[in-house]
């Protein structure tokens, strides 16, 4: 005598197939890595849990003057580092360390 094994009903199978098809469509789209990285970085910065950010500019003194005038928490005024880099540092309102360096000419 054969034993009958109960399986999912047709409605459940159809629902699973629709879910699989939806996942296939969603994952078939190219991933915008830059947008994903940007959103993750912004979320980390907003939480104050990102260690720091390094930026570069052609005019460090002008940028530093604007940052200082805005009332930012200055960590380091522009200086020449021993390793040949000129930079400055401050903290944003969330406590993240932001370093700005002078572009090499």
N, C-alpha and C positions, 0 to 999 in steps of 0.2 A: 504494500500500500504506500503510495507517494505522500510525502508530507508537504503541505502547502505553506510557503513562507510568505508572510505578509510584508509588503513593501509600501513605500509612500504612494499616496493616491495621485491621480493625474493632476489635480490642482496644485499639490505641493511640488511635483516635478516641474510644472509650468512656471511656478513662482521661482524655483531655483534656477531655471534656465533664463528667466528674465533678469535675475540678479547677476548671473554670469555674463550675459550679454551686455548689461550696463557696465560692469567692471571692465570688460574687454574694450568697450568704447572709451571709457574714461582713461584707461592706461595706454590706449593706442595714441592718444594725443601727445605731441612732443612736450616734454617737461621744460618749463621756463626756469632754468636753474638760477639765473640772475635774479629774477623776481622772488623766487623762493629764498635765496640767500639774503636778499635785501629785507624781506619780511622777518626772517629769523633774527637778523642783526638788529633791526628796529625794535623787535620785542625784547631782546636782551638788553639793549640800551635803556628802554623805557623802565625795565625792572631794576636797572642799576647793577646787573650781574655780569655785564661784559667787562673784561679786564681793562681794556683800553683801545683807543683808536689812534692810528698814526695818519696824519694828513700832510700834504706838501703844498707849498705855495711859492710863487716867484718873489713875493715881497713879505717876508716874515715880520718885519717891523711894523708895517701898516696893519697886517692882520692882528698882530699882538696888541697894537694900540686900540683897535676896535673891540677886541675881546676884553681887554682890561677896562675900557670905558663902560662896557656893559655890566660890570660888577661881578665878573666871574671869579671863582676861587683860583687865584694864580698859584701854581705849584713851583714854576721855574720861569724866570724871565729869559729872553733870548740870550743864549751863550754859545760859544764855540766849544764843542765837545772834543776830547782828546783824540777821538777817532775820525776827526775831520768833518763832522756834521754840525750844523748850526740849527738849534731848535729851541722850542719853548714848550711849557706844559701847563695845563689848567684842568680843573674838574668841572664837569657839568652839574646841573642841579641834582641829578640822580647819584652823583659820586663817581662817575666813570672818569678815568684818566684820559685826557685827550692831548696828544703831542702833535705839534705842528713843526715841520722842518722846512728849511730853505732849500728850494730846488738847486741842484748843481748847475752852474752856468755852462 
